[in-house]
Amino acid sequence: MSDTDSILSYEDLKLLQEQLALCKHLEGSTAEIGVYKGNTSKLIANTNPHKKHYCYDTFEGICNAQSIFGDVYKNGDFHCTLEEVKRNINRDNVIYKKGFFPDTFKEDLETFCFVYSDTATYYGARDTYLKFQNNIPKNGKILFYVGNNHGVQHAIQYFIHDKRFAVSYRFKMIIFTRL
C-alpha cells in the first residue's frame, strides 16, 4: 500500500500534502480525528517522522451522527478496528487514542501544528475546533474535510468568523490557518 491510498480524491490529497508541507517547519505534533483505515494518518506520519502523530477514533465507525444537523452518514459507517489501523500505519511516531472524541483528548497543553478532521459529523467537526483552537501555533492549520456533509458545514458556521484564523475553501476542504 502506498502513502496515498485513500478514499480522498486526488485533488483533496494534493491539497492535504500541500498544507502539511507548509507546517513541516512548525513546532508541534500532528493529529487526525476520524481515522477510518489510517491511510491519511499514515501519509501525515510518514511526511513528519520527527513529530508525534495522534490518531483519534472510536475504531467502531461513525458515532453520534445526527440527521437533524445534516450528517449524511449513519452510526457505524466507516468501521475499521484499531488492530487493522495499526497494521496499516505501522509507524513508531503514532499514538492511538481509542474512544469517543473529545473524551479521549488529554493533550490540552500540547501544541499541534497540523490537525486534519474527517469525522463526517456535526459534533465531530465542532469538537475538533473547540478542542484544538487554542493549541495551534502561528501558521498552524486545522483542515476539515467537508465533502457533501451538511452537518460538518453547519458546525463550521459557528466558528468561521474567529479572527485568530484565516479561512479558505478548496475542493472539499475548509482550511483554518492560525494568524
Secondary structure by P-SEA (a helix, b strand, c coil): cccccccccaaaaaaaaaaaaaacccbbbbbbcccccaaaaaaaaaacccbbbbbbcccccccccccccccccccccccccaaaaaaaaccccccccccccccccccccccccbbbbccccaaaaaaaaaacccccccccbbbbbccccaaaaaaaccccccccbbbbbcccccccccc
